[in-house]
Structures are given as structure tokens and as C-alpha cells.
Amino acid sequence: MMRTNLAICAFLAGAVAIVCGEEAPEPVLAFLAPPQHVGPPLARHAPTNRRFQGISSMAVSPGGRLWVTWYASEFGGEDHGNYVVLATSGDNGRIWKEVLTIDPDGDGGVRAFDPEIWMGPDGKLRLFWAQAFGMDGAVAGVWIMETAEPEAENPKWGPPVRVTDGIMMCKPLVLSTGEWVLPVSTWGREFSSKMVVSEDRGRTWTIRGAANVPRGDRQFDEHMFIERKDGSLWLLVRTRYGIGESISTDRGRNWPEVTPSAIPQPLNHATRFFTTRLASGNLLHVTHDPAITITTMAERSRIMAYVSTDDGKTWGGGLLLDDRRFVTYPDGQQAADGTIYITYDRERHGAKEILFAAFREEDAAAGKPVSEAVRLRQLVSKATFVGEAPRRPVAVNANSDGVPLVKTPAGALAGEGFESAAFELGALVFTDRRYTIDEMPDVLKGAHFLRMPIFGKKTLRCVRGGMVYLLTPAPENNIHSQSKSLIDQGFEKVQLPETRLFEIRNQRNFCTLYQKSCAEGDTITIDGWAVPLFWP
């Protein structure tokens, strides 16, 4: 069994405190346990039962067997029902078979998500995934299973082992020193883009260093590493503005604060990209077309493949892999014969497709197909759920430790460029997202809210003294929660059950109400997502 010298019972600053040997209430500890089901897909895992699937990763065995992994849910999103799927193809991607699912506890509270499949230099195939309760990336863990039979359709896997706290969204890297590196993140925390290193071929792992994404730019780190030809390590990371970077010159022990990268990228490009070193020594970068602007999920289109011959200073070519909307999260590998395989997802809630593209370096460099290897929009899996099915609703927090709701005197809020709207079913919640209000407690009927961007720093002004309110998710469910900031500004949690504001089966959107009596002229600062409420 794989050993690890990283503590799994002491969480990083800002996470839930758990002490080994002491009792802790469920389900806080549940995500530390090995998944209950690791094996062939069960009936509940059938594609016909999935209302959501996406976020895929791909690997190729030395003999050419293709492997793709992703995660899914029968409940409809990134939620308590998430489980990991692994599929394989022995005929170069023409026929796929789902051979493995990892399901922590069925429709319980623990999710398995963000998997990564990796072909190691020792000939072993390794499957990584994250396991957590809720959406807090710090209260999560990276798990791994390995097999020495990557050419087999149904290989024998070793037991699941928890490696470290956090989430790993991108490929491991083997350094020229022989060290193995995992890009592990504890979302939303200081110095969350971590470099976890093994000097003994994956038997033990330690955190060597970490880069910090400035708070205002921080989102889901989803970082990756490139070893440059001068020996420095180049960290590329997803931020709110697009791709950030940091360079370490001491083998990853120290990293300057993340700053914007010069890599061509779409405006407001906040989504995963894929960068890797090719057999030729050149770099491959797969991302969305830099000529477009991305402000919504729908605008994530035109996945392109570029090549750099000067170690990332400039990028050329640009092979269009898929020009449709809602295509996201590329990941892949170059095979032994030089073919590059890239997987991605399309319409996680609609078409619910996992796809791949195949091409060669010369195709990406030319910006058009010039080899016979090019195959685009190849289907791996399509979930086909239609209609409604019985499903267990997610329990909401009663917030019994809050204070009673106070409605008078009624204050009012305003913000530059923010419009006031009636808080009612069907209303658009944010200016830069298409989410609409799906649930509204009777006690909030008649309220108004300010429609503003979901992310970024906002300043609100109290234009009429009295009680004002904000809805924001709990910090354990969403890294963009504003609960601590609101409490620091004098708000109190209200004794009102969580409101399932939108996408009502997605726990990360369950909101708690906070209230405060403000004086006219007072200001309130928000640096994440929250919805301001007041009575007109």
C-alpha cells in the first residue's frame, strides 16, 4: 500500500479543524473514509440516469489503450451525488466501455469529483480524484489508485489511498531530477497553488512550496507546472482574469506572487486550460480562442491548440478543435507514436457529452489539418437522462444559531451601476450570469435586491437608514462565501433556513441570510458573491 507522510487529520489554516482520536460529528469526517464503491458501474451509474457529467481527463498507455475519466451526478450538477467514471478504448477511441466508478456514499453528502488520469514513467496508470463534503477546497483530499496493467480493459487496481489535503485538477509532472510533482490546490486560501513532491516514485509525498494568487484574482486555482529549459519551474494558474503565472528558480521551494501571464488568452478567460511539453521539446497549449471574450459559461467556445518553439515566449499555429459553445476543460497526453489526444466536455447539463480530439504537433503548428491523424469531436460518452426521476433532496441548514429576522425600520441599499429589482421567482440574479431565482421563502416576499456581477469587489451604500440584508453561501459550501466578511462588517446570521437560491440541487448555491442595521451613508464591501436585499 502507498504510504504518505502528509497529515490527513490536521487541515490547513482556514479549514475545519479535525483532531485525530477525538470525536467529530458526521458528516464532517465522512470524506476522510475510503469510498464505499470502487468497481464496475452500478445500475444507478448508468448514463441514462445522469443529469450532469463533465470535467474530463485523458491518458494513453504505452501500447495505445486510451483512458478517459470524468465525474457525473444523477441530481444535476456539482453536488452531493457526484461520482467518478473511468472509461477505456482498445481501438483508438472508436468504441468506449465504462469499466469503473468511484462513489463515496451513493446519494449521501460526500462527493468524488475532479478526477485526473496519468500514465507514470514507471509504467503504472494512476487515477486521482478529490473527495469532499460540500464545496470547500480546503476541506477536501486528493485520493489515488494505481494499476500495473494499463493495457488491460479491466485491470487490477490497488486500494484507494488519500495523499494530501486539497484538490488536484491538472496533470502531474516528472522533473529532470526524477522527482514527481502534483499540482494540488486548497481553493480560496492563501498560498493555495501548492507543489507536492515525491522523491521515491510516488510512495511518499511532501509539500515543497506554494504560490499565492492575490485575493482579488483568486478563484479555482487549477494550476499546472512546466519545467523550462533553463531549469526554472513555471507555474500557470487559472485566475478571475485568465491565466496567471509564477516562476521558481529554487526547484519549487519559493514562488513570487502570481501575476498575469503574457500567454494569449480570451478576455475574462476564467476556465481550465492545458499546457504540456511535447516529445519534440516544444510546448503545447490548449485553450479557448484568444480572439473571443468570455463572460458566461455559454461563451466558452472555440477550443484551440497552439505550439511554442521558444519555451513559451511566443505561440504559433492554432488548430481549431471544436467551435461550439459550452466546450470546456481540455486535458490530454501525447502518445508514443506522436499523436496528441485531448479530451474535453460539452454542455454538462444539456448534451452532457465527453469528447476527444486527436492530431499531431504539425497540425497544431500549422493551424490546420496537415496529417492523417486529425480526428475532431470524437464521442466518448453521452448521458441521456430525460424526464424526472425520484431523487433525495439535499438537506438545508436550519441556521438555528442565528438571530430573529428584523424587518423594521427598513433600510435601502444602492451601488454605482447596480439596478434594483423585485426579489421574485424567475428574476435574473447577476448581471454576468444567467442564473434565475428558483426558490424564495415566503418571509422574503416583497423584498428587492441589487443585481450586480457575481465576482469582483463591489461597494454598496446605505441610502436609507435601517435594516439591510445579504444572502451568501456558507463557507463550507462555496469558496466565494462572504459570511466572514459580512460578520466582520457587523452583520449577523439570521435564524432562517438556507435558501436554495438557484440550481436548487446544487449545495454550493444554498444561501444564508445576514442582516444589519445601517445608518444612511454607511458603506458595505463585498469581494465575492452575495445578493443584497432590502424592503422598498
C-alpha positions as a Python dict, from the first residue, in 0.01 Angstrom:
ca = {
    (1, 'M'): (0, 0, 0),
    (2, 'M'): (118, 351, -79),
    (3, 'R'): (250, 538, 223),
    (4, 'T'): (214, 911, 273),
    (5, 'N'): (383, 1141, 521),
    (6, 'L'): (130, 1420, 484),
    (7, 'A'): (-109, 1457, 777),
    (8, 'I'): (-467, 1379, 685),
    (9, 'C'): (-611, 1484, 1018),
    (10, 'A'): (-467, 1835, 1052),
    (11, 'F'): (-610, 2075, 800),
    (12, 'L'): (-453, 2393, 672),
    (13, 'A'): (-534, 2735, 815),
    (14, 'G'): (-891, 2836, 745),
    (15, 'A'): (-1022, 2483, 712),
    (16, 'V'): (-1238, 2289, 954),
    (17, 'A'): (-1031, 2169, 1250),
    (18, 'I'): (-1021, 1794, 1300),
    (19, 'V'): (-804, 1625, 1560),
    (20, 'C'): (-712, 1257, 1529),
    (21, 'G'): (-861, 1043, 1801),
    (22, 'E'): (-1129, 1291, 1904),
    (23, 'E'): (-1493, 1256, 1819),
    (24, 'A'): (-1632, 1481, 1547),
    (25, 'P'): (-1986, 1498, 1417),
    (26, 'E'): (-2077, 1337, 1088),
    (27, 'P'): (-2063, 1413, 802),
    (28, 'V'): (-1752, 1625, 862),
    (29, 'L'): (-1527, 1318, 893),
    (30, 'A'): (-1703, 1113, 627),
    (31, 'F'): (-1494, 1240, 336),
    (32, 'L'): (-1179, 1102, 504),
    (33, 'A'): (-1306, 746, 466),
    (34, 'P'): (-1230, 537, 157),
    (35, 'P'): (-1515, 539, -96),
    (36, 'Q'): (-1780, 274, -36),
    (37, 'H'): (-1795, 168, -400),
    (38, 'V'): (-1486, 122, -619),
    (39, 'G'): (-1564, -115, -903),
    (40, 'P'): (-1776, -177, -1211),
    (41, 'P'): (-2058, 75, -1263),
    (42, 'L'): (-2376, 3, -1069),
    (43, 'A'): (-2723, 43, -1216),
    (44, 'R'): (-2754, 390, -1064),
    (45, 'H'): (-2440, 497, -1254),
    (46, 'A'): (-2588, 429, -1598),
    (47, 'P'): (-2565, 718, -1848),
    (48, 'T'): (-2945, 710, -1868),
    (49, 'N'): (-2957, 821, -1502),
    (50, 'R'): (-2716, 1114, -1531),
    (51, 'R'): (-2840, 1472, -1526),
    (52, 'F'): (-2483, 1605, -1527),
    (53, 'Q'): (-2139, 1494, -1642),
    (54, 'G'): (-1817, 1670, -1735),
    (55, 'I'): (-1463, 1780, -1642),
    (56, 'S'): (-1265, 1502, -1807),
    (57, 'S'): (-904, 1386, -1814),
    (58, 'M'): (-724, 1157, -2059),
    (59, 'A'): (-422, 924, -2066),
    (60, 'V'): (-272, 685, -2320),
    (61, 'S'): (-92, 360, -2234),
    (62, 'P'): (241, 273, -2399),
    (63, 'G'): (52, 22, -2614),
    (64, 'G'): (-206, 278, -2725),
    (65, 'R'): (-503, 198, -2498),
    (66, 'L'): (-700, 516, -2431),
    (67, 'W'): (-833, 607, -2087),
    (68, 'V'): (-1075, 891, -2005),
    (69, 'T'): (-1217, 983, -1666),
    (70, 'W'): (-1477, 1242, -1559),
    (71, 'Y'): (-1742, 1287, -1293),
    (72, 'A'): (-2120, 1275, -1301),
    (73, 'S'): (-2436, 1307, -1094),
    (74, 'E'): (-2794, 1187, -1110),
    (75, 'F'): (-2900, 1501, -921),
    (76, 'G'): (-2798, 1761, -1175),
    (77, 'G'): (-2467, 1933, -1103),
    (78, 'E'): (-2168, 1972, -877),
    (79, 'D'): (-2344, 1823, -579),
    (80, 'H'): (-2361, 1560, -306),
    (81, 'G'): (-2423, 1283, -560),
    (82, 'N'): (-2103, 1326, -761),
    (83, 'Y'): (-1911, 1011, -853),
    (84, 'V'): (-1612, 941, -1079),
    (85, 'V'): (-1635, 742, -1403),
    (86, 'L'): (-1346, 573, -1587),
    (87, 'A'): (-1382, 454, -1948),
    (88, 'T'): (-1137, 287, -2185),
    (89, 'S'): (-1097, 212, -2554),
    (90, 'G'): (-874, -51, -2711),
    (91, 'D'): (-946, 51, -3073),
    (92, 'N'): (-816, 409, -3080),
    (93, 'G'): (-1135, 564, -2948),
    (94, 'R'): (-1398, 412, -3175),
    (95, 'I'): (-1568, 205, -2905),
    (96, 'W'): (-1563, 301, -2538),
    (97, 'K'): (-1654, 97, -2232),
    (98, 'E'): (-1714, 238, -1884),
    (99, 'V'): (-1525, -3, -1658),
    (100, 'L'): (-1502, 169, -1319),
    (101, 'T'): (-1691, 407, -1093),
    (102, 'I'): (-1581, 560, -764),
    (103, 'D'): (-1877, 653, -546),
    (104, 'P'): (-1807, 760, -183),
    (105, 'D'): (-2154, 707, -37),
    (106, 'G'): (-2423, 700, -304),
    (107, 'D'): (-2651, 998, -258),
    (108, 'G'): (-2503, 1084, 80),
    (109, 'G'): (-2313, 1403, 149),
    (110, 'V'): (-1965, 1308, 26),
    (111, 'R'): (-1871, 1379, -334),
    (112, 'A'): (-1599, 1236, -560),
    (113, 'F'): (-1503, 1486, -830),
    (114, 'D'): (-1228, 1649, -1041),
    (115, 'P'): (-1054, 1326, -1144),
    (116, 'E'): (-721, 1307, -1328),
    (117, 'I'): (-576, 1004, -1508),
    (118, 'W'): (-197, 981, -1553),
    (119, 'M'): (42, 739, -1717),
    (120, 'G'): (351, 735, -1493),
    (121, 'P'): (712, 685, -1605),
    (122, 'D'): (719, 354, -1414),
    (123, 'G'): (457, 203, -1646),
    (124, 'K'): (174, 231, -1394),
    (125, 'L'): (-156, 403, -1464),
    (126, 'R'): (-276, 624, -1179),
    (127, 'L'): (-626, 758, -1119),
    (128, 'F'): (-656, 1064, -894),
    (129, 'W'): (-973, 1228, -765),
    (130, 'A'): (-1088, 1472, -499),
    (131, 'Q'): (-1320, 1375, -216),
    (132, 'A'): (-1502, 1630, -3),
    (133, 'F'): (-1816, 1717, 184),
    (134, 'G'): (-1960, 2029, 22),
    (135, 'M'): (-1761, 2269, -191),
    (136, 'D'): (-1473, 2386, 29),
    (137, 'G'): (-1148, 2305, -150),
    (138, 'A'): (-952, 2318, 176),
    (139, 'V'): (-1172, 2059, 344),
    (140, 'A'): (-1106, 1805, 73),
    (141, 'G'): (-847, 1545, -11),
    (142, 'V'): (-659, 1405, -310),
    (143, 'W'): (-701, 1028, -347),
    (144, 'I'): (-513, 790, -575),
    (145, 'M'): (-538, 434, -707),
    (146, 'E'): (-283, 267, -931),
    (147, 'T'): (-258, -32, -1161),
    (148, 'A'): (37, -206, -1325),
    (149, 'E'): (-189, -328, -1608),
    (150, 'P'): (-262, -20, -1824),
    (151, 'E'): (-309, -234, -2139),
    (152, 'A'): (-593, -438, -1984),
    (153, 'E'): (-958, -341, -2029),
    (154, 'N'): (-1031, -437, -1669),
    (155, 'P'): (-701, -406, -1483),
    (156, 'K'): (-648, -495, -1119),
    (157, 'W'): (-631, -177, -912),
    (158, 'G'): (-462, -119, -579),
    (159, 'P'): (-659, 22, -286),
    (160, 'P'): (-765, 389, -269),
    (161, 'V'): (-515, 597, -70),
    (162, 'R'): (-553, 955, 49),
    (163, 'V'): (-242, 1153, -47),
    (164, 'T'): (-293, 1506, 85),
    (165, 'D'): (-540, 1783, 163),
    (166, 'G'): (-680, 1973, -132),
    (167, 'I'): (-780, 1913, -495),
    (168, 'M'): (-567, 1821, -797),
    (169, 'M'): (-717, 1933, -1128),
    (170, 'C'): (-422, 1901, -1370),
    (171, 'K'): (-155, 1655, -1477),
    (172, 'P'): (137, 1551, -1256),
    (173, 'L'): (485, 1634, -1385),
    (174, 'V'): (812, 1437, -1379),
    (175, 'L'): (1111, 1669, -1333),
    (176, 'S'): (1453, 1620, -1490),
    (177, 'T'): (1573, 1524, -1141),
    (178, 'G'): (1334, 1227, -1143),
    (179, 'E'): (1105, 1386, -883),
    (180, 'W'): (730, 1359, -934),
    (181, 'V'): (518, 1671, -882),
    (182, 'L'): (145, 1706, -809),
    (183, 'P'): (-29, 2045, -859),
    (184, 'V'): (-257, 2049, -553),
    (185, 'S'): (-477, 2341, -451),
    (186, 'T'): (-674, 2438, -142),
    (187, 'W'): (-918, 2669, -318),
    (188, 'G'): (-967, 3019, -188),
    (189, 'R'): (-681, 3007, 67),
    (190, 'E'): (-354, 3196, 86),
    (191, 'F'): (-71, 3016, -95),
    (192, 'S'): (-318, 2764, -230),
    (193, 'S'): (-128, 2671, -551),
    (194, 'K'): (86, 2400, -396),
    (195, 'M'): (369, 2187, -530),
    (196, 'V'): (354, 1841, -373),
    (197, 'V'): (664, 1633, -445),
    (198, 'S'): (765, 1267, -429),
    (199, 'E'): (1133, 1171, -435),
    (200, 'D'): (1059, 797, -420),
    (201, 'R'): (836, 735, -724),
    (202, 'G'): (506, 804, -551),
    (203, 'R'): (550, 617, -224),
    (204, 'T'): (561, 933, -10),
    (205, 'W'): (468, 1296, -78),
    (206, 'T'): (558, 1629, 81),
    (207, 'I'): (458, 1991, 17),
    (208, 'R'): (770, 2169, -112),
    (209, 'G'): (628, 2515, -174),
    (210, 'A'): (326, 2714, -289),
    (211, 'A'): (242, 3022, -494),
    (212, 'N'): (-12, 3280, -384),
    (213, 'V'): (-282, 3418, -611),
    (214, 'P'): (-380, 3768, -486),
    (215, 'R'): (-714, 3760, -313),
    (216, 'G'): (-894, 3972, -569),
    (217, 'D'): (-776, 3746, -852),
    (218, 'R'): (-822, 3413, -674),
    (219, 'Q'): (-1077, 3163, -798),
    (220, 'F'): (-1030, 2788, -856),
    (221, 'D'): (-654, 2757, -885),
    (222, 'E'): (-642, 2461, -1128),
    (223, 'H'): (-269, 2517, -1174),
    (224, 'M'): (-4, 2320, -1359),
    (225, 'F'): (375, 2314, -1378),
    (226, 'I'): (621, 2329, -1668),
    (227, 'E'): (994, 2270, -1623),
    (228, 'R'): (1166, 2520, -1851),
    (229, 'K'): (1487, 2455, -2040),
    (230, 'D'): (1683, 2688, -1809),
    (231, 'G'): (1586, 2469, -1511),
    (232, 'S'): (1328, 2708, -1364),
    (233, 'L'): (976, 2591, -1287),
    (234, 'W'): (687, 2776, -1447),
    (235, 'L'): (353, 2770, -1268),
    (236, 'L'): (45, 2856, -1476),
    (237, 'V'): (-282, 2903, -1290),
    (238, 'R'): (-646, 2987, -1356),
    (239, 'T'): (-749, 3324, -1213),
    (240, 'R'): (-1051, 3550, -1246),
    (241, 'Y'): (-885, 3746, -1525),
    (242, 'G'): (-747, 3442, -1709),
    (243, 'I'): (-404, 3279, -1681),
    (244, 'G'): (-163, 3386, -1408),
    (245, 'E'): (197, 3275, -1365),
    (246, 'S'): (482, 3245, -1118),
    (247, 'I'): (841, 3125, -1170),
    (248, 'S'): (1052, 2941, -915),
    (249, 'T'): (1430, 2931, -952),
    (250, 'D'): (1496, 2709, -650),
    (251, 'R'): (1313, 2391, -758),
    (252, 'G'): (976, 2497, -620),
    (253, 'R'): (1061, 2600, -267),
    (254, 'N'): (981, 2967, -320),
    (255, 'W'): (740, 3133, -562),
    (256, 'P'): (679, 3503, -631),
    (257, 'E'): (317, 3616, -608),
    (258, 'V'): (114, 3524, -915),
    (259, 'T'): (87, 3792, -1186),
    (260, 'P'): (-88, 3791, -1527),
    (261, 'S'): (75, 3574, -1793),
    (262, 'A'): (154, 3702, -2142),
    (263, 'I'): (18, 3383, -2298),
    (264, 'P'): (-254, 3485, -2550),
    (265, 'Q'): (-593, 3420, -2393),
    (266, 'P'): (-955, 3534, -2421),
    (267, 'L'): (-1068, 3837, -2224),
    (268, 'N'): (-1214, 3738, -1885),
    (269, 'H'): (-1094, 3384, -1953),
    (270, 'A'): (-1158, 3200, -1624),
    (271, 'T'): (-1155, 2831, -1704),
    (272, 'R'): (-911, 2542, -1720),
    (273, 'F'): (-650, 2526, -1994),
    (274, 'F'): (-393, 2256, -2073),
    (275, 'T'): (-18, 2304, -2124),
    (276, 'T'): (242, 2031, -2166),
    (277, 'R'): (589, 1956, -2301),
    (278, 'L'): (589, 1755, -2626),
    (279, 'A'): (837, 1487, -2730),
    (280, 'S'): (998, 1739, -2967),
    (281, 'G'): (1081, 1969, -2675),
    (282, 'N'): (825, 2224, -2786),
    (283, 'L'): (525, 2323, -2572),
    (284, 'L'): (158, 2260, -2646),
    (285, 'H'): (-110, 2494, -2511),
    (286, 'V'): (-481, 2413, -2545),
    (287, 'T'): (-726, 2688, -2455),
    (288, 'H'): (-1010, 2896, -2592),
    (289, 'D'): (-956, 3126, -2890),
    (290, 'P'): (-778, 3443, -2767),
    (291, 'A'): (-989, 3647, -3012),
    (292, 'I'): (-1309, 3593, -2812),
    (293, 'T'): (-1438, 3737, -2485),
    (294, 'I'): (-1569, 3501, -2218),
    (295, 'T'): (-1812, 3633, -1958),
    (296, 'T'): (-2052, 3338, -1928),
    (297, 'M'): (-2032, 2959, -1946),
    (298, 'A'): (-2205, 2973, -2285),
    (299, 'E'): (-1920, 3179, -2429),
    (300, 'R'): (-1664, 2910, -2354),
    (301, 'S'): (-1625, 2809, -2717),
    (302, 'R'): (-1360, 2754, -2985),
    (303, 'I'): (-1106, 2526, -2818),
    (304, 'M'): (-771, 2574, -2994),
    (305, 'A'): (-428, 2404, -2985),
    (306, 'Y'): (-110, 2616, -3010),
    (307, 'V'): (262, 2534, -3019),
    (308, 'S'): (560, 2726, -2879),
    (309, 'T'): (912, 2659, -3010),
    (310, 'D'): (1080, 2908, -2773),
    (311, 'D'): (982, 2769, -2432),
    (312, 'G'): (659, 2964, -2400),
    (313, 'K'): (770, 3312, -2508),
    (314, 'T'): (558, 3306, -2825),
    (315, 'W'): (286, 3079, -2955),
    (316, 'G'): (202, 2986, -3313),
    (317, 'G'): (-47, 2787, -3515),
    (318, 'G'): (-387, 2739, -3359),
    (319, 'L'): (-572, 2425, -3465),
    (320, 'L'): (-946, 2462, -3401),
    (321, 'L'): (-1063, 2152, -3213),
    (322, 'D'): (-1428, 2249, -3151),
    (323, 'D'): (-1603, 2578, -3230),
    (324, 'R'): (-1927, 2506, -3044),
    (325, 'R'): (-2045, 2676, -2726),
    (326, 'F'): (-2017, 2521, -2378),
    (327, 'V'): (-1697, 2328, -2464),
    (328, 'T'): (-1459, 2333, -2168),
    (329, 'Y'): (-1175, 2185, -1964),
    (330, 'P'): (-918, 2035, -2203),
    (331, 'D'): (-672, 1773, -2079),
    (332, 'G'): (-467, 1511, -2257),
    (333, 'Q'): (-143, 1339, -2346),
    (334, 'Q'): (88, 1279, -2638),
    (335, 'A'): (111, 908, -2726),
    (336, 'A'): (429, 716, -2805),
    (337, 'D'): (362, 746, -3180),
    (338, 'G'): (340, 1128, -3157),
    (339, 'T'): (-38, 1155, -3174),
    (340, 'I'): (-180, 1411, -2931),
    (341, 'Y'): (-509, 1323, -2763),
    (342, 'I'): (-718, 1596, -2596),
    (343, 'T'): (-1042, 1535, -2407),
    (344, 'Y'): (-1299, 1798, -2306),
    (345, 'D'): (-1668, 1824, -2215),
    (346, 'R'): (-1965, 1985, -2388),
    (347, 'E'): (-2286, 2108, -2222),
    (348, 'R'): (-2253, 1941, -1883),
    (349, 'H'): (-2627, 1978, -1821),
    (350, 'G'): (-2756, 1970, -2181),
    (351, 'A'): (-2583, 1746, -2434),
    (352, 'K'): (-2379, 1603, -2144),
    (353, 'E'): (-2100, 1489, -2376),
    (354, 'I'): (-1743, 1380, -2309),
    (355, 'L'): (-1535, 1410, -2626),
    (356, 'F'): (-1180, 1388, -2754),
    (357, 'A'): (-972, 1516, -3043),
    (358, 'A'): (-665, 1357, -3200),
    (359, 'F'): (-396, 1538, -3400),
    (360, 'R'): (-20, 1580, -3431),
    (361, 'E'): (216, 1863, -3343),
    (362, 'E'): (244, 1967, -3707),
    (363, 'D'): (-134, 2015, -3727),
    (364, 'A'): (-137, 2246, -3425),
    (365, 'A'): (168, 2437, -3554),
    (366, 'A'): (11, 2484, -3898),
    (367, 'G'): (-326, 2585, -3756),
    (368, 'K'): (-498, 2337, -3986),
    (369, 'P'): (-502, 1962, -4052),
    (370, 'V'): (-187, 1857, -4239),
    (371, 'S'): (-158, 1498, -4115),
    (372, 'E'): (-386, 1197, -4135),
    (373, 'A'): (-407, 1181, -3756),
    (374, 'V'): (-665, 1459, -3720),
    (375, 'R'): (-996, 1344, -3576),
    (376, 'L'): (-1224, 1601, -3415),
    (377, 'R'): (-1540, 1589, -3200),
    (378, 'Q'): (-1498, 1219, -3121),
    (379, 'L'): (-1757, 1098, -2869),
    (380, 'V'): (-1650, 914, -2553),
    (381, 'S'): (-1976, 931, -2356),
    (382, 'K'): (-2317, 1094, -2379),
    (383, 'A'): (-2551, 1098, -2081),
    (384, 'T'): (-2912, 1059, -2192),
    (385, 'F'): (-3126, 1131, -1887),
    (386, 'V'): (-3471, 1257, -1984),
    (387, 'G'): (-3770, 1341, -1768),
    (388, 'E'): (-3793, 1346, -1391),
    (389, 'A'): (-3687, 1072, -1150),
    (390, 'P'): (-3722, 1030, -774),
    (391, 'R'): (-3424, 1185, -602),
    (392, 'R'): (-3342, 1267, -244),
    (393, 'P'): (-3339, 1643, -182),
    (394, 'V'): (-3029, 1789, -23),
    (395, 'A'): (-3083, 1889, 338),
    (396, 'V'): (-3056, 2261, 410),
    (397, 'N'): (-2900, 2413, 719),
    (398, 'A'): (-3165, 2540, 961),
    (399, 'N'): (-2931, 2815, 1091),
    (400, 'S'): (-3076, 2765, 1438),
    (401, 'D'): (-2782, 2955, 1586),
    (402, 'G'): (-2889, 3276, 1410),
    (403, 'V'): (-3083, 3577, 1537),
    (404, 'P'): (-3450, 3651, 1464),
    (405, 'L'): (-3528, 3834, 1140),
    (406, 'V'): (-3592, 4205, 1196),
    (407, 'K'): (-3774, 4393, 917),
    (408, 'T'): (-3815, 4741, 1062),
    (409, 'P'): (-3707, 5006, 1021),
    (410, 'A'): (-3646, 4920, 656),
    (411, 'G'): (-3318, 5044, 513),
    (412, 'A'): (-3220, 5059, 146),
    (413, 'L'): (-2901, 4988, -50),
    (414, 'A'): (-2759, 5119, -375),
    (415, 'G'): (-2441, 5077, -574),
    (416, 'E'): (-2300, 5252, -877),
    (417, 'G'): (-2423, 5075, -1189),
    (418, 'F'): (-2636, 4824, -995),
    (419, 'E'): (-3007, 4811, -1065),
    (420, 'S'): (-3279, 4734, -812),
    (421, 'A'): (-3526, 4459, -898),
    (422, 'A'): (-3809, 4274, -728),
    (423, 'F'): (-3690, 3961, -547),
    (424, 'E'): (-3919, 3711, -717),
    (425, 'L'): (-3911, 3373, -886),
    (426, 'G'): (-3758, 3383, -1232),
    (427, 'A'): (-3565, 3706, -1178),
    (428, 'L'): (-3210, 3716, -1315),
    (429, 'V'): (-2974, 3709, -1015),
    (430, 'F'): (-2649, 3854, -1153),
    (431, 'T'): (-2554, 4084, -1440),
    (432, 'D'): (-2290, 3845, -1576),
    (433, 'R'): (-2459, 3506, -1529),
    (434, 'R'): (-2786, 3354, -1648),
    (435, 'Y'): (-2894, 3216, -1310),
    (436, 'T'): (-3252, 3293, -1213),
    (437, 'I'): (-3417, 3280, -870),
    (438, 'D'): (-3559, 2928, -832),
    (439, 'E'): (-3663, 2937, -467),
    (440, 'M'): (-3788, 3218, -247),
    (441, 'P'): (-3903, 3181, 116),
    (442, 'D'): (-4237, 3341, 195),
    (443, 'V'): (-4070, 3561, 455),
    (444, 'L'): (-3869, 3733, 180),
    (445, 'K'): (-4166, 3812, -44),
    (446, 'G'): (-4188, 4180, -129),
    (447, 'A'): (-3814, 4240, -94),
    (448, 'H'): (-3598, 4398, -361),
    (449, 'F'): (-3239, 4311, -447),
    (450, 'L'): (-2945, 4469, -627),
    (451, 'R'): (-2846, 4293, -949),
    (452, 'M'): (-2467, 4308, -983),
    (453, 'P'): (-2174, 4095, -1107),
    (454, 'I'): (-2120, 3765, -928),
    (455, 'F'): (-1745, 3819, -875),
    (456, 'G'): (-1517, 4113, -811),
    (457, 'K'): (-1508, 4381, -544),
    (458, 'K'): (-1828, 4583, -502),
    (459, 'T'): (-1911, 4874, -274),
    (460, 'L'): (-2270, 4925, -156),
    (461, 'R'): (-2406, 5240, 6),
    (462, 'C'): (-2687, 5267, 257),
    (463, 'V'): (-2917, 5530, 106),
    (464, 'R'): (-3184, 5494, 375),
    (465, 'G'): (-3103, 5408, 733),
    (466, 'G'): (-3245, 5083, 871),
    (467, 'M'): (-3222, 4706, 832),
    (468, 'V'): (-3049, 4567, 521),
    (469, 'Y'): (-2966, 4211, 425),
    (470, 'L'): (-2734, 3995, 216),
    (471, 'L'): (-2767, 3637, 100),
    (472, 'T'): (-2442, 3442, 63),
    (473, 'P'): (-2346, 3073, 69),
    (474, 'A'): (-2193, 2907, 373),
    (475, 'P'): (-1810, 2898, 359),
    (476, 'E'): (-1803, 2518, 381),
    (477, 'N'): (-2013, 2501, 62),
    (478, 'N'): (-1862, 2776, -151),
    (479, 'I'): (-1516, 2934, -154),
    (480, 'H'): (-1669, 3265, -262),
    (481, 'S'): (-1881, 3293, 53),
    (482, 'Q'): (-1891, 3640, 208),
    (483, 'S'): (-2010, 3526, 552),
    (484, 'K'): (-1687, 3610, 739),
    (485, 'S'): (-1657, 3947, 568),
    (486, 'L'): (-2017, 4032, 649),
    (487, 'I'): (-1977, 3935, 1014),
    (488, 'D'): (-1661, 4148, 1031),
    (489, 'Q'): (-1871, 4439, 898),
    (490, 'G'): (-2133, 4399, 1171),
    (491, 'F'): (-2384, 4166, 1006),
    (492, 'E'): (-2549, 3882, 1197),
    (493, 'K'): (-2670, 3548, 1067),
    (494, 'V'): (-3049, 3525, 1059),
    (495, 'Q'): (-3239, 3232, 1207),
    (496, 'L'): (-3381, 3132, 870),
    (497, 'P'): (-3318, 2803, 686),
    (498, 'E'): (-3086, 2824, 387),
    (499, 'T'): (-3247, 2943, 66),
    (500, 'R'): (-3176, 2723, -237),
    (501, 'L'): (-3142, 3033, -449),
    (502, 'F'): (-3074, 2885, -794),
    (503, 'E'): (-2986, 2542, -937),
    (504, 'I'): (-3168, 2416, -629),
    (505, 'R'): (-3000, 2074, -618),
    (506, 'N'): (-2654, 2231, -610),
    (507, 'Q'): (-2545, 2276, -249),
    (508, 'R'): (-2287, 2541, -336),
    (509, 'N'): (-2574, 2780, -414),
    (510, 'F'): (-2759, 2737, -83),
    (511, 'C'): (-2763, 3083, 77),
    (512, 'T'): (-2784, 3208, 435),
    (513, 'L'): (-2937, 3547, 515),
    (514, 'Y'): (-2738, 3807, 711),
    (515, 'Q'): (-2881, 4133, 848),
    (516, 'K'): (-2752, 4463, 982),
    (517, 'S'): (-2892, 4797, 1091),
    (518, 'C'): (-2704, 5057, 886),
    (519, 'A'): (-2701, 5433, 904),
    (520, 'E'): (-2753, 5644, 594),
    (521, 'G'): (-2417, 5689, 422),
    (522, 'D'): (-2263, 5367, 558),
    (523, 'T'): (-2078, 5152, 304),
    (524, 'I'): (-2057, 4775, 272),
    (525, 'T'): (-1781, 4595, 80),
    (526, 'I'): (-1830, 4261, -99),
    (527, 'D'): (-1542, 4069, -258),
    (528, 'G'): (-1717, 3751, -366),
    (529, 'W'): (-2071, 3657, -441),
    (530, 'A'): (-2362, 3775, -237),
    (531, 'V'): (-2707, 3916, -310),
    (532, 'P'): (-2806, 4243, -134),
    (533, 'L'): (-3170, 4261, -18),
    (534, 'F'): (-3387, 4535, 130),
    (535, 'W'): (-3755, 4622, 160),
    (536, 'P'): (-3863, 4921, -53),
}
